[in-house]
Amino acid sequence: MSGASRERFADVVRVGGAAGDPADVRLDLALLLVAAEALPDEEAEGPALETLLARGLADLDELAAAVPDEGRPDERLRSALVGFVGSPEDYARLESSLLPQVLRRRRGLPILLSSVWIEVARRADLPAYGVGLPGHFVVGIGDPDGSRVLVDPFQGGCLLPYDSARDIAARSGRTLRPEHLRPHDPLDTLDRVLTNVRSWARTPERARHRLWSTELALLLPRHDLGLRREHGEALVAVGRYREASQVLEDYADTVAGPMPLEAEHARRIARQARARLN
């Protein structure tokens, strides 16, 4: 990670804040900057950062140039994205959440593979958008208010009938509702990607990744208040006890009124962090 990549990420997502439109957020750039956070500082600043961004954008441009001029939109995209697929093993790899590696390996988590489809479609002037089904992420192609199809990039872009989407939701304990089929805006997609990274990074040896994924999520114009407690816990995990105690005390002050038990829990972690300074 580096201050340069962090600042660029904040600039990219800021346009989707209170005074802007989330649809204006450049998902491709934001995902490339997420990947930069996983790198050592010297590889995520200056010319190295610019090279990372330029290479990722060029790879997407190259895929878009391969989209045929004729045919149904889903068939045209499928033709250009042959080989992009996922498997259960990809859930155990950080690379599956990092766009440059997904573009290189042609493998990744459903949300990253779907993002590749969305960004290639945007470049090819084809209507495509993310669909955050309960328990899975896919792509809608066409008019979300009219004629459209769903495709599953994790399965190589095969068509996903409504009944299959309903079954996916049911396996996660949810009932598929019309709002689940609405376009997913880029900020929600980024939040879901960073949530995946934090879930992967729960073990002690991955504490650095847990910290940067939490700090990036805090830069999003909207995020859950509880993420501030996660930030404090992530700071504890990397040994930054003084910062952690302050973050946790500030969080406890914020939630003390409506959630006194949560506030006391945060203060207890803060006390434990301070004790480790001795």
N, C-alpha and C positions, 0 to 999 in steps of 0.2 A: 504494500500500500504506500501511498505518498500523499502529501498535502495537495499536490497538483491534481492528482486523479480525484481526490475527495472534493476539491473545489469545483472541478469540471462536472462531477456528478450532481452536486447541489445546483449548479447553473442549469443543467439539463432538466431536472425534475421541477425546478422552481416555476417554470412556465405553466405547470398544471395546478398551481396553487389557487388561493381564493380569488385572485383577480384574473385567472387564466382559464384555459380549457384543458383538462387532462388529455384529450385527444391530440393536443399539440406536442405532447412529450415525445421525443425521439427515442423509441424503445430500443432501436439498434445501438445507438450511442450509449444509452444508459446501461445496457447489458454488457457492452464492451468495457465500460468503466467499472462495473461490478467485478468483472474478471481481473482488472488491473489491481484491485484490492488484495487479491490472493498472491500477488507477486512481491518480491523484495523491493525496497524503495528504489534502487537504482534501475529497475526494470519498469517502473511505473511513473517516471517523471521525464521531462525534457524530450529529447528526440526518441527515446525508447517508448514513451507513452504515445507519441504521435505515430510512430511506426505500428504499434499495436492497433490503434484506432483505424489507421489507413488500411492496414491489411485486412481487418475484419470487414470494413465497409466494402473493400474491393472484392472480397470473397462473395459477399451478398450480391454485389453488382454482377459478378460473373455468373452466378446461379440464375439471376433474373434474365440475363442475356440469352440463356439457354431455354427460356420458356417459349414454346412454339406459338406462332401467330394465330393458329386456327384450332378449333375444338372447344369443348366445354371448359370453363375456367378450372374446375377441379382436375380434369384430365391434363390440361396444359401444365399446371403446377406439379402434378404427380410425375409427369415426364421429366421435368427439370430437376426434381428432388429425389430421383431414384437413389436408393441406398441409405437415405435418412430413416432411421428406425431406432427403437428402444428395446430393452430387455430388462427383466427384474434385476440383473446384476448392476445395471446402471444406477440404481438407487443408492448403492454403496460407495459411489465415487463422486468426489467434489467436481471433477471435470465435467460431469453430466449437467452441472448447473452453470458452467462457464462458457459463454458463447464462442470464443475463439477455438476452444477444444472441441466443442460440439460441431463446429464447421469443419474442423480438421478430421475428426474421427467419424463424423456422420452418425453419431450416437448421442443420446442424452435423455434427460427427463422429458415427460410429455410437454411441460410448459416451455422448455427451451426449443424443442423440435417444433412446437406450434409457433413460437416466435420467429423461427426461421421461415416457416411457411408465410406468416403474416408479412414479414419484411420483404421477402421475394415477391409476394403478390403486390405489395405497395409499389415496388419498383416497376413491375410489369403492368401497372394500372389495372389490376384485377381486384374485385371487391372481396376482401377477406378480413376476418376479425377473430379474436380469441373468444373462446367460450369456456367459462370456468364451471364445468359440471361438478357437483359434489363428488369428490374422490378422484377426479380426472380432469385433464385439460385438453381440449380439442379445438378445432378451427371451424368456423362457419364461413361458407363461401356463397355469396349472393346478397340478396337484400334481407336484412334481419326482420324487416316488417312485411316481407313478401316471399318470393320464391328463393329458397336457399337450401343448401345441403350441408351436412356435417361430415367432416373427415377426421380421422384419427391419425395424426402424424407418428404417434408411438408405434402404430401398426403399419407403418409405411405409407400412410395417407389413404387407407381404404375408407370407403364410404361407411358412415356410422348411422344406421337407421334409428328413428326415434325410439323404437322399442329397446334397442341396445343401450341407448343413452339412459332410458328409464331404468334398465337393469343395473347399470353402473351406479346410478344414484341410490338404488335400493340396497346395493351391497355395502354402501357407506352408511346405511341406516337413515337415508333421507328419501323424501318423495320428490321426484322431478317436477319443478314448477316452471311456468313460462319465464320468470325472471332469470332462471338459471341459463336460459338460452340467449340472453341478451349479450351484446358485445361487451367484452371485458376491457375496461380502459387501461392504458399503459401503467398508470400508477398502481392499480390493483394487481396487475401482472408482476410488476417489480416487487411489490410487497410479498406476493406469493413466492417468488423466486428466493427472496432473502429469508423468508420463513423456512423454506426447504433447506437453505444453507445452515441456518441456526439449528434445525433439527438434526442435520448430519453432524454438526459440530458439538454435540452434547458431551462428548468424552473429554477427559482432561488434556490429552495430547493435541486436541483440536481447538484449544481455548482461544488461540489467536484468531482463528477463523470465526469463532462465535462472536468475538468482540467486534471485528470489522463489519460483519453482517448486521449486527445490532446497531452500530453507529450509522451505517448507511440507511437502515430503515428509519432511524430517527430524523434523517434529512428529508424524508418524504413529506410533502405538505400535509398529509394526514396519516396518523398512526395511532394505535391503541396506547392509552396512558400506561398500561402495565409494561410497555416496552421500556419505560424508564427504570423499573425495578430490574428487568432483565439486563439492562446496561450496567447497573451497579453490580449485579452478580457476575457478569462477564469480566468486569474490571477486577473483581476479587480473584477470578480464575487465572488471570495473567499476573497477579501479584501487585497490582496498583491499588493498594489498600487505602491510602489516604483519599485518592479520588473516588474510590468506591464508596467509602463511608459518607462523603459529602453528597454524592448523587443519591444514595439511599435515604439520607436524612431529608434532602429536599423533596424526594418523592413522598416520604412519609408525611411531611407537612402538608403536601397537596391533597392527600387522600384521607387525612386523619378524620375529617368531619363525616363524610359518607361511608368510609370503610375503616373503622378504628382497628379491627383485627389485622387487616392488611398493613396498616401503618405500623402497628407493633411488630409484625413479622419483619418488615423492612428495617425498622430500628434495631431489631435483634441482630440481623445480618450486619448492619453498620457497626454495632458494638464489637462483634466478632472480628470484623475487618480491622478496626482500630487496635484491638488487642494484639493483632499480629504485627503491629508496628514496633512493639516493645522488644 
